[in-house]
Amino acid sequence: MHYDLALPSGLMAALVPEIIVVSGAMLLLLWAVWRPESDVHQRNVAIGAAGVTLLAAAAVVYYMVSDASSGPGVIAVDRFRWASDLLFLLATLIAIALSSDFSKREGITTAESHVLILLATSGMMLLAAARDLIILFLGIELMSISVYVLAGLYRRSARASEAALKYFLLGAFSTGFLLYGIALVYGAAGSTNFTDIGRVVSERGFGALPMLQIGLALLVVGFAFKIGAAPFHMWTPDVYEGAPTPYTAYMAAGVKAAAFAAFIRVWLEAFPGTIEFGPPYKVLWWLAVATMVIGNVVALAQKNVKRLLAYSSIAHAGYILVGVLVATPLGASAFLFYLVAYTLATMGAFAVVIALEEVGERNQNVQDYAGLWRVRPWLAIAMAVFMLALLGFPIAGGMGFFAKWYILQAALDRSQFYLSVYLVLTSVVSAGYYLSVVMVMFMRPRAEGAPLPSRVPRATGIVIAATAVVLLVFGIFPSPVLRFARDNTITIAPPSAAASPRAGALVPAANSH
């Protein structure tokens, strides 16, 4: 099935999954405000949002099975887009289930939260599809504005209000960098289309276009904010801790995955070859190393589970950046595999946090999990699976082990030896805080008089059980997910003229670190 994106009908047909999500969100918004607020109405809207998500997923699967393709245009019609969309929709479905139970416990009756999740998801899907910097900007803004509101939706919480304000101010600041970068890239290349920018880079050479270099640097800063890479990560722990936990999970998994999906497409399509040579490579190399080191080292001092998982997400951003740096088919498939494993483990871990919280989002300290094995053994086992998956521990860690293994293999295949050493050493450091949570649950006695954890709500329990089982099963039999990642990876553009010293770039730096 081939779409001509030069025709409005072809463009609309290629955007059907996004149209389903946005149209469903608009209809649900009308329904949400039409009736008085109540818990029953909130849960009914959640069911409707889940239905819209499943319908969009069915459309994505149809496009994937029919092997849809297109000519040049402002959006991509390829298998990487569909695989990314499925990942976003999975995170959306989990977030809706968790937020429904969370809202009931906290007495939040505003049904619009589920609409905001759908609108944020539509922005993520645009990001995965974008082959034009303007579409990229629209996707980021649609996603970001919706998430800003979600972060402060729990109006009775001062921490949520603080998180929303910080997220909005720093998000707007980073968007300014991104927008200035887009403007400079357009000024240098004469186009915002990735294909046209890549052609200019190939013909004229990256080193011969100072304005393009500055624009690319600003784009990197903007993306670094969005993915939470050091040193642009300082908003992450405060926002993740203060935001309502279901939306923290959604930000840590879905929003980060969407930013990375857009990031790797920009690098490999708009700036082919430049990532391997000269300043762009060196900057990303140090960003990856700093993110891995800072995320893991600072996480060791965290006592709050949500802040611990926030710094964990920063560290994983560094690991994923290694997959971007490799810029090979193996690295691209490892990148997608890692996103799948990371999303499942992160959403599952936050689901356990929600299950153990009390009204007012209490019980977030690591010590509150002491002796969990004695009172809620299945929750302790599930949390151990998620912690070991994020650590990358064999067998019990399931997919997490193979995710790091494939990233490491891709880096070694590209002779990124020093980067591989940093990846391994920081992973060893991460054992200090992941295993501390496991130790507290299984080896520390429960405090005298400590109340029993509340009964786990049905939807939250299903999420915990399903994610843990999937991580374990595909950790033992990873071939289906690996095949999925290989078959749906982004296409690697051949090295361009910008990659050669003759075209004005620096000497290859692949082995310089």
C-alpha positions as CSV (number, residue, x, y, z in Angstrom):
1,M,0.0,0.0,0.0
2,H,1.7,3.2,-1.2
3,Y,0.6,6.8,-0.3
4,D,1.3,9.9,-2.3
5,L,2.0,12.5,0.4
6,A,1.8,15.3,-2.1
7,L,-1.9,14.8,-2.3
8,P,-4.1,15.8,0.7
9,S,-6.0,12.5,0.5
10,G,-2.8,10.5,0.7
11,L,-1.5,12.6,3.6
12,M,-4.8,12.2,5.5
13,A,-4.8,8.4,4.8
14,A,-1.3,8.1,6.2
15,L,-2.3,10.0,9.4
16,V,-5.3,7.8,10.2
17,P,-4.0,6.5,13.5
18,E,-3.3,10.0,14.7
19,I,-6.7,11.2,13.5
20,I,-8.4,8.3,15.4
21,V,-6.6,9.4,18.7
22,V,-7.3,13.1,18.3
23,S,-11.0,12.6,17.2
24,G,-11.6,10.2,20.0
25,A,-10.0,12.7,22.5
26,M,-12.4,15.4,21.2
27,L,-15.5,13.3,21.5
28,L,-14.4,12.1,25.0
29,L,-13.8,15.7,26.0
30,L,-17.4,16.6,25.1
31,W,-18.6,13.6,27.0
32,A,-16.4,14.4,30.0
33,V,-17.7,18.0,30.4
34,W,-21.3,17.1,29.5
35,R,-22.0,15.3,32.8
36,P,-21.3,16.2,36.4
37,E,-18.0,15.0,37.8
38,S,-18.1,11.7,39.6
39,D,-15.9,8.7,40.1
40,V,-18.2,6.5,37.9
41,H,-18.1,9.1,35.1
42,Q,-14.3,9.3,35.4
43,R,-14.0,5.5,35.1
44,N,-16.4,5.4,32.1
45,V,-14.3,8.0,30.3
46,A,-11.3,6.0,31.1
47,I,-12.9,2.9,29.5
48,G,-13.7,5.1,26.4
49,A,-10.1,6.3,26.2
50,A,-8.8,2.7,26.4
51,G,-11.2,1.8,23.6
52,V,-9.8,4.7,21.4
53,T,-6.3,3.5,22.2
54,L,-7.1,0.0,21.1
55,L,-8.8,1.2,18.0
56,A,-5.7,3.3,17.1
57,A,-3.5,0.3,17.8
58,A,-5.6,-1.9,15.4
59,A,-5.1,0.8,12.7
60,V,-1.3,0.8,13.3
61,V,-1.2,-3.0,13.1
62,Y,-3.2,-2.9,9.8
63,Y,-0.7,-0.4,8.3
64,M,2.2,-2.6,9.6
65,V,0.8,-5.8,8.1
66,S,-0.1,-4.1,4.8
67,D,3.5,-2.9,4.6
68,A,2.4,0.7,4.0
69,S,5.0,3.0,2.3
70,S,5.1,6.5,0.8
71,G,7.1,8.8,-1.3
72,P,8.9,11.9,0.0
73,G,6.9,14.1,2.3
74,V,6.6,15.7,5.7
75,I,5.8,12.5,7.5
76,A,7.3,9.0,7.5
77,V,5.3,5.9,6.5
78,D,7.7,3.2,7.6
79,R,7.9,0.3,10.0
80,F,9.8,2.3,12.6
81,R,6.9,4.7,12.9
82,W,4.4,1.9,13.4
83,A,6.6,0.1,16.0
84,S,7.1,3.3,17.9
85,D,3.3,4.0,17.8
86,L,2.6,0.6,19.3
87,L,5.0,1.3,22.1
88,F,3.4,4.7,22.8
89,L,-0.1,3.2,22.7
90,L,1.0,0.5,25.1
91,A,2.3,3.1,27.5
92,T,-1.0,5.1,27.0
93,L,-3.2,2.0,27.8
94,I,-1.2,1.3,31.0
95,A,-1.3,5.0,32.1
96,I,-5.1,5.1,31.6
97,A,-5.5,2.0,33.7
98,L,-3.2,3.3,36.5
99,S,-4.7,6.8,36.5
100,S,-8.3,5.4,36.8
101,D,-7.4,3.6,40.0
102,F,-5.3,6.4,41.3
103,S,-8.1,9.0,40.7
104,K,-10.6,6.8,42.6
105,R,-8.2,6.5,45.6
106,E,-7.3,10.2,45.7
107,G,-10.8,11.4,45.1
108,I,-10.0,13.0,41.7
109,T,-13.2,13.1,39.7
110,T,-12.0,15.1,36.7
111,A,-12.4,12.8,33.7
112,E,-10.4,15.2,31.4
113,S,-7.2,13.6,32.6
114,H,-7.8,10.6,30.2
115,V,-8.4,13.1,27.4
116,L,-5.1,14.8,28.1
117,I,-3.3,11.4,28.0
118,L,-4.8,10.8,24.5
119,L,-3.8,14.3,23.3
120,A,-0.2,13.8,24.6
121,T,-0.2,10.4,22.8
122,S,-1.2,12.0,19.5
123,G,1.8,14.4,19.9
124,M,4.1,11.4,20.5
125,M,2.8,9.7,17.4
126,L,3.4,12.9,15.4
127,L,7.0,12.9,16.7
128,A,7.6,9.4,15.5
129,A,6.2,10.2,12.1
130,A,7.8,13.6,11.6
131,R,10.1,14.1,8.6
132,D,9.9,17.8,8.8
133,L,11.1,20.1,11.6
134,I,7.7,22.0,11.7
135,I,5.8,18.7,12.2
136,L,8.4,17.8,14.8
137,F,7.8,21.0,16.6
138,L,4.0,20.6,16.5
139,G,4.3,17.1,17.9
140,I,6.6,18.2,20.8
141,E,4.2,21.1,21.7
142,L,1.1,18.9,21.6
143,M,2.8,16.3,23.8
144,S,4.4,18.8,26.2
145,I,1.4,21.1,26.8
146,S,-0.8,18.1,27.7
147,V,1.8,16.7,30.0
148,Y,2.3,20.1,31.7
149,V,-1.4,20.0,32.7
150,L,-1.2,16.3,33.8
151,A,1.7,17.1,36.1
152,G,-0.4,19.6,38.0
153,L,-3.8,17.9,37.8
154,Y,-3.9,16.9,41.4
155,R,-4.7,20.4,42.6
156,R,-4.8,19.5,46.3
157,S,-1.1,18.7,46.2
158,A,1.4,21.5,46.6
159,R,4.1,19.2,45.2
160,A,2.1,18.6,42.1
161,S,1.6,22.4,41.5
162,E,5.3,22.9,42.0
163,A,6.2,20.1,39.6
164,A,3.8,21.5,36.9
165,L,5.3,25.0,37.3
166,K,8.9,23.8,37.0
167,Y,8.1,21.5,34.1
168,F,6.3,24.3,32.3
169,L,9.1,26.9,32.8
170,L,12.0,24.6,31.9
171,G,10.0,22.9,29.1
172,A,9.2,26.3,27.6
173,F,12.9,27.2,28.0
174,S,14.0,24.1,26.2
175,T,11.4,24.6,23.5
176,G,13.0,28.0,22.8
177,F,16.4,26.3,22.1
178,L,14.6,23.9,19.8
179,L,12.8,26.6,17.9
180,Y,15.9,28.7,17.4
181,G,17.7,25.6,16.2
182,I,15.0,24.9,13.7
183,A,15.2,28.5,12.5
184,L,19.0,28.4,12.0
185,V,18.8,25.0,10.3
186,Y,16.2,26.4,7.9
187,G,18.3,29.5,7.2
188,A,21.3,27.3,6.4
189,A,19.6,24.5,4.4
190,G,16.7,26.5,2.9
191,S,14.2,23.8,4.0
192,T,12.8,22.2,7.1
193,N,12.4,18.8,5.5
194,F,14.8,16.1,6.7
195,T,15.5,14.8,3.2
196,D,16.3,18.3,1.9
197,I,18.5,19.0,4.9
198,G,20.3,15.7,4.4
199,R,20.9,16.5,0.8
200,V,22.4,19.9,1.6
201,V,24.7,18.3,4.2
202,S,25.8,15.7,1.7
203,E,26.5,18.1,-1.1
204,R,28.0,21.1,0.7
205,G,29.5,19.4,3.8
206,F,28.6,19.9,7.4
207,G,31.8,21.7,8.2
208,A,31.2,24.3,5.5
209,L,27.9,25.5,7.1
210,P,28.5,27.3,10.4
211,M,24.9,28.3,10.7
212,L,23.8,24.7,10.3
213,Q,26.3,23.7,13.0
214,I,24.9,26.2,15.5
215,G,21.4,25.2,14.6
216,L,22.3,21.5,15.2
217,A,23.9,22.4,18.6
218,L,20.6,24.1,19.7
219,L,18.6,21.1,18.5
220,V,20.8,18.9,20.7
221,V,20.2,21.1,23.7
222,G,16.4,21.1,23.1
223,F,16.4,17.3,22.8
224,A,18.7,16.8,25.8
225,F,16.1,18.6,27.9
226,K,13.3,16.5,26.6
227,I,15.1,13.2,27.2
228,G,16.5,14.2,30.6
229,A,20.2,14.0,29.6
230,A,22.8,15.5,31.8
231,P,23.5,18.3,32.4
232,F,20.0,19.3,31.3
233,H,18.3,16.8,33.7
234,M,17.8,18.9,36.8
235,W,14.0,19.2,36.3
236,T,13.5,15.5,36.1
237,P,13.7,14.4,39.8
238,D,11.5,17.3,41.1
239,V,8.9,16.9,38.4
240,Y,8.8,13.1,38.7
241,E,8.5,13.2,42.5
242,G,5.8,15.9,42.5
243,A,3.6,14.8,39.6
244,P,0.8,12.3,40.3
245,T,2.4,8.8,40.1
246,P,0.5,7.5,37.0
247,Y,1.6,10.5,35.0
248,T,5.1,10.2,36.3
249,A,5.1,6.7,34.9
250,Y,3.7,8.0,31.6
251,M,6.4,10.7,31.4
252,A,9.3,8.4,32.3
253,A,8.3,5.8,29.7
254,G,6.1,7.2,26.9
255,V,7.4,10.8,26.7
256,K,11.0,9.8,26.9
257,A,10.5,7.1,24.2
258,A,8.8,9.6,21.9
259,A,11.6,12.1,22.3
260,F,14.2,9.5,21.5
261,A,12.2,8.2,18.5
262,A,12.2,11.8,17.1
263,F,15.9,12.3,18.1
264,I,17.2,9.3,16.2
265,R,15.2,10.1,13.1
266,V,16.6,13.6,13.0
267,W,20.1,12.4,13.4
268,L,20.0,9.6,10.9
269,E,17.9,11.3,8.2
270,A,18.5,15.0,8.5
271,F,22.2,14.8,9.4
272,P,23.4,11.5,7.9
273,G,27.0,10.7,8.8
274,T,27.7,13.8,10.8
275,I,27.1,12.0,14.1
276,E,30.2,9.9,13.5
277,F,32.6,12.7,13.0
278,G,33.8,15.9,14.6
279,P,31.9,18.0,17.2
280,P,28.4,16.4,16.9
281,Y,29.9,13.0,17.7
282,K,32.1,14.3,20.5
283,V,29.2,16.3,22.1
284,L,26.9,13.3,22.1
285,W,29.6,11.0,23.4
286,W,30.2,13.2,26.4
287,L,26.4,13.7,26.9
288,A,26.0,9.9,27.0
289,V,28.9,9.4,29.5
290,A,27.8,12.3,31.8
291,T,24.2,11.1,31.8
292,M,25.2,7.5,32.7
293,V,27.6,8.7,35.4
294,I,25.4,11.4,37.0
295,G,22.2,9.4,36.8
296,N,23.6,6.3,38.5
297,V,25.8,8.1,41.1
298,V,23.2,10.5,42.4
299,A,20.6,7.7,42.5
300,L,22.6,6.0,45.2
301,A,21.7,8.8,47.7
302,Q,18.0,8.8,47.0
303,K,15.6,7.6,49.7
304,N,12.4,8.4,47.9
305,V,11.3,5.7,45.4
306,K,10.0,8.2,42.8
307,R,13.2,10.2,42.9
308,L,15.2,7.0,42.7
309,L,13.3,6.0,39.6
310,A,13.7,9.5,38.2
311,Y,17.5,9.3,38.4
312,S,17.2,5.7,37.0
313,S,15.4,7.1,34.0
314,I,18.3,9.7,33.6
315,A,20.8,6.9,33.6
316,H,18.8,4.9,31.1
317,A,18.7,7.9,28.8
318,G,22.5,7.6,28.7
319,Y,22.3,4.0,27.8
320,I,19.9,4.7,25.0
321,L,22.1,7.5,23.7
322,V,24.8,4.8,23.2
323,G,22.4,3.2,20.7
324,V,22.0,6.5,18.9
325,L,25.7,7.1,18.9
326,V,26.5,3.7,17.3
327,A,24.4,4.7,14.1
328,T,24.4,1.2,12.6
329,P,21.5,-1.2,11.8
330,L,22.5,-3.3,14.9
331,G,22.5,-0.2,17.0
332,A,19.1,1.0,15.7
333,S,17.5,-2.4,16.4
334,A,19.1,-2.5,19.9
335,F,17.8,1.0,20.4
336,L,14.2,-0.2,19.7
337,F,14.6,-3.4,21.8
338,Y,15.8,-1.3,24.7
339,L,12.9,1.1,24.5
340,V,10.4,-1.8,24.7
341,A,12.2,-3.4,27.8
342,Y,12.6,0.0,29.5
343,T,9.0,1.0,29.0
344,L,7.7,-2.3,30.4
345,A,10.0,-2.2,33.5
346,T,9.4,1.4,34.2
347,M,5.6,1.3,33.9
348,G,5.6,-1.9,36.1
349,A,7.8,-0.3,38.8
350,F,5.6,2.8,39.0
351,A,2.5,0.6,39.1
352,V,3.9,-1.1,42.3
353,V,4.6,2.4,43.7
354,I,0.9,3.3,43.1
355,A,-0.2,0.0,44.7
356,L,1.7,0.7,47.9
357,E,0.9,4.4,48.2
358,E,-1.7,5.6,50.7
359,V,-4.1,8.5,50.2
360,G,-2.1,11.7,49.7
361,E,0.7,9.8,47.9
362,R,2.3,8.7,51.2
363,N,4.6,5.7,51.6
364,Q,7.1,6.7,49.0
365,N,10.2,6.1,51.1
366,V,12.3,3.1,50.3
367,Q,12.1,2.1,54.0
368,D,8.3,1.9,53.7
369,Y,8.9,-1.2,51.6
370,A,10.6,-3.0,54.5
371,G,9.3,-6.6,55.0
372,L,7.0,-6.3,52.0
373,W,7.8,-10.0,51.2
374,R,6.0,-11.0,54.4
375,V,2.7,-9.1,53.8
376,R,2.4,-8.8,50.0
377,P,4.8,-11.5,48.6
378,W,3.6,-11.2,45.0
379,L,4.1,-7.4,45.0
380,A,7.6,-7.9,46.4
381,I,8.4,-10.4,43.7
382,A,7.0,-8.2,40.9
383,M,9.0,-5.2,42.2
384,A,12.1,-7.3,42.3
385,V,11.6,-8.3,38.7
386,F,11.3,-4.7,37.7
387,M,14.4,-3.6,39.6
388,L,16.4,-6.5,38.2
389,A,15.2,-5.7,34.7
390,L,16.3,-2.1,35.0
391,L,19.6,-3.3,36.4
392,G,20.0,-5.7,33.5
393,F,20.4,-8.8,35.7
394,P,20.4,-12.1,33.8
395,I,17.3,-14.5,34.0
396,A,15.4,-12.7,36.8
397,G,16.0,-9.3,35.0
398,G,14.4,-10.8,31.9
399,M,14.4,-8.4,28.9
400,G,16.5,-5.8,30.7
401,F,19.6,-8.0,30.5
402,F,19.2,-8.6,26.8
403,A,18.4,-4.9,26.2
404,K,21.8,-3.9,27.7
405,W,23.6,-6.8,26.1
406,Y,22.4,-5.8,22.6
407,I,23.3,-2.1,23.2
408,L,26.8,-3.2,24.4
409,Q,27.2,-5.6,21.5
410,A,26.3,-2.8,19.0
411,A,28.8,-0.5,20.7
412,L,31.6,-3.1,20.6
413,D,30.8,-3.9,17.0
414,R,31.4,-0.2,16.2
415,S,34.7,-0.2,18.2
416,Q,33.3,2.0,20.9
417,F,35.4,0.4,23.6
418,Y,35.6,3.3,26.1
419,L,31.9,4.0,25.8
420,S,31.3,0.3,26.4
421,V,33.4,0.4,29.6
422,Y,31.4,3.4,30.9
423,L,28.2,1.5,30.2
424,V,29.4,-1.6,32.1
425,L,30.9,0.3,35.0
426,T,27.8,2.5,35.5
427,S,25.6,-0.5,35.3
428,V,27.6,-2.0,38.1
429,V,27.1,1.2,40.1
430,S,23.3,1.0,39.5
431,A,23.3,-2.3,41.4
432,G,23.8,-0.3,44.6
433,Y,20.3,1.3,44.5
434,Y,18.3,-1.3,42.5
435,L,19.4,-4.1,44.8
436,S,18.9,-1.9,47.9
437,V,15.2,-1.8,47.1
438,V,15.2,-5.6,46.8
439,M,17.1,-6.1,50.0
440,V,14.7,-3.8,51.9
441,M,11.7,-5.8,50.7
442,F,13.1,-9.3,51.4
443,M,15.7,-8.9,54.2
444,R,14.6,-6.0,56.4
445,P,11.9,-6.7,59.1
446,R,8.7,-4.8,58.9
447,A,8.4,-2.0,61.5
448,E,6.2,-2.8,64.4
449,G,2.7,-1.4,64.1
450,A,3.2,-0.6,60.4
451,P,-0.2,-0.9,58.6
452,L,-0.8,-3.5,56.0
453,P,-0.7,-2.2,52.4
454,S,-4.1,-1.6,51.0
455,R,-5.7,-4.0,48.6
456,V,-4.3,-3.6,45.1
457,P,-7.0,-2.2,42.7
458,R,-7.9,-4.6,39.8
459,A,-6.5,-2.5,36.9
460,T,-3.2,-1.8,38.7
461,G,-2.9,-5.4,39.7
462,I,-3.4,-6.5,36.1
463,V,-0.7,-4.0,34.9
464,I,1.8,-5.3,37.5
465,A,1.2,-8.9,36.7
466,A,1.2,-8.5,32.9
467,T,4.4,-6.4,32.8
468,A,6.3,-8.7,35.1
469,V,5.2,-11.9,33.2
470,V,6.1,-10.3,29.8
471,L,9.5,-9.2,31.1
472,L,10.2,-12.7,32.4
473,V,8.9,-14.6,29.4
474,F,10.7,-12.5,26.8
475,G,13.8,-12.5,29.0
476,I,13.9,-16.3,28.6
477,F,12.8,-16.2,25.0
478,P,13.9,-12.8,23.6
479,S,13.8,-13.9,19.9
480,P,10.3,-12.6,19.1
481,V,11.0,-9.1,20.5
482,L,14.5,-9.0,18.9
483,R,13.0,-10.0,15.5
484,F,10.3,-7.3,16.0
485,A,13.1,-4.7,16.7
486,R,15.1,-5.8,13.7
487,D,12.2,-5.9,11.3
488,N,10.9,-2.5,12.3
489,T,14.1,-0.5,12.9
490,I,14.8,2.9,11.3
491,T,16.7,2.8,8.0
492,I,20.3,3.9,8.4
493,A,21.3,6.4,5.7
494,P,24.7,5.8,4.0
495,P,27.6,8.0,5.1
496,S,27.4,11.3,3.4
497,A,30.0,13.6,1.9
498,A,29.8,15.5,5.2
499,A,31.4,12.5,6.8
500,S,34.7,12.9,5.0
501,P,37.5,15.3,5.8
502,R,37.4,16.5,2.2
503,A,33.9,17.8,2.8
504,G,35.0,20.0,5.7
505,A,34.4,17.7,8.7
506,L,37.0,16.5,11.1
507,V,38.8,13.3,11.0
508,P,36.7,10.3,12.1
509,A,36.5,10.2,15.9
510,A,35.0,6.7,16.3
511,N,38.1,5.4,18.0
512,S,39.3,8.6,19.7
513,H,37.7,7.9,23.0
